[in-house]
Amino acid sequence: MASKQELIDYVADRTELSKVNAAKAINAFVEAITYYISEGTPVHISNFGTFEVRKRAARVSHDVHSREKILVGEQNIPVFRAGKALKLATKQELSDEDMVIETLGNMILEVQHHD
C-alpha cells in the first residue's frame, strides 16, 4: 500500500511541483472530495471513477461478545466506483507504467451537481 508521503513524492517527481506544493495539491484534492460527497454531491473523474455517498439500510447485527441481536440504523457510506480506464489499467501488467500514467494522466475532474 502506498502511503500519503509516497503519493506526494510521486506527484512531485512526475510534475514540476515541489514536494510542498505536491502535498498541498493532494491535501486540496482529498479536502475537495470530502467536501463534495459530504454535501451529497458525487465527484466524477473521467476514466478514473466516481466518489459518492450511498445509504446502507438499517439491519440487524450481533454483538460479538454477548451474541445479542442489535439494530444498526441506516448509515451513509462513502464509496468509490472505478472507471473504465482504471479498470483496464489494473488488468494490465503494472510494470507498464507509461500506459498507466498516460491513461490516468488524461483524466478531467467533473463535479456532478444535484439540483
C-alpha positions in Angstrom: 0.0 0.0 0.0 1.4 3.4 -0.9 1.5 6.0 1.9 0.4 9.6 1.5 4.1 10.6 1.6 4.8 8.2 -1.3 2.0 9.8 -3.3 3.4 13.2 -2.6 6.9 12.1 -3.7 5.4 10.5 -6.8 3.5 13.6 -7.8 6.4 15.9 -7.1 8.7 13.6 -9.2 6.2 13.4 -12.2 5.4 17.1 -12.2 7.3 20.3 -11.8 5.8 20.8 -8.3 7.9 20.9 -5.2 7.1 18.4 -2.5 5.5 21.1 -0.5 3.2 22.1 -3.4 2.5 18.4 -4.3 1.4 17.9 -0.7 -0.8 21.0 -0.9 -2.3 19.6 -4.2 -3.0 16.2 -2.7 -4.4 17.7 0.5 -6.7 20.0 -1.5 -7.9 17.1 -3.7 -8.8 15.0 -0.6 -10.4 18.0 1.0 -12.5 18.7 -2.1 -13.6 15.1 -2.5 -14.6 15.0 1.2 -16.5 18.3 1.0 -18.5 17.4 -2.1 -19.5 13.9 -1.1 -20.3 15.1 2.5 -22.7 17.6 0.8 -24.3 14.7 -1.2 -22.6 15.7 -4.5 -20.9 12.8 -6.3 -17.5 13.6 -7.8 -16.8 12.0 -11.1 -13.3 11.9 -12.6 -13.5 10.8 -16.2 -11.8 7.5 -16.9 -10.9 7.2 -13.2 -14.1 6.8 -11.2 -16.7 8.3 -9.0 -16.7 9.1 -5.3 -20.1 9.3 -3.7 -22.2 8.5 -0.6 -24.6 5.7 -0.5 -27.1 4.8 2.2 -26.7 1.4 3.9 -30.1 0.2 5.0 -30.8 -0.5 8.7 -30.0 -4.1 9.6 -29.9 -6.5 12.5 -26.4 -7.4 13.7 -25.0 -9.4 16.6 -22.8 -8.3 19.4 -19.6 -10.4 19.1 -19.2 -10.8 22.8 -22.7 -11.4 24.1 -24.2 -12.6 20.8 -27.2 -10.3 21.4 -29.1 -9.0 18.4 -28.7 -5.3 17.9 -30.3 -2.9 15.4 -27.8 -0.9 13.4 -29.5 2.1 11.9 -29.3 3.4 8.4 -25.8 4.8 7.6 -24.2 6.9 5.0 -21.2 5.1 3.5 -18.6 6.7 1.2 -18.0 4.6 -1.9 -15.7 4.7 -4.9 -16.7 3.1 -8.2 -13.7 2.6 -10.6 -14.0 4.0 -14.1 -13.2 2.1 -17.3 -9.6 3.3 -17.7 -8.7 2.5 -14.1 -10.2 -1.0 -14.5 -8.3 -1.5 -17.7 -5.1 -0.2 -16.1 -5.4 -2.6 -13.2 -5.8 -5.5 -15.6 -2.6 -4.7 -17.4 0.9 -5.6 -16.1 1.6 -2.9 -13.6 5.2 -2.8 -14.9 3.9 -1.0 -18.0 4.0 2.3 -16.1 3.8 4.6 -19.2 0.4 3.1 -20.2 -1.0 3.6 -16.8 0.4 7.2 -16.5 -0.9 8.2 -19.9 -4.3 6.7 -19.2 -4.8 8.3 -15.8 -3.0 11.5 -16.9 -5.8 12.3 -19.3 -8.5 12.5 -16.6 -10.8 15.5 -16.3 -12.4 16.4 -13.0 -16.2 16.7 -13.3 -18.3 17.5 -10.3 -21.9 16.5 -10.8 -24.2 18.9 -9.1 -27.7 17.8 -7.9 -30.4 20.4 -8.4 
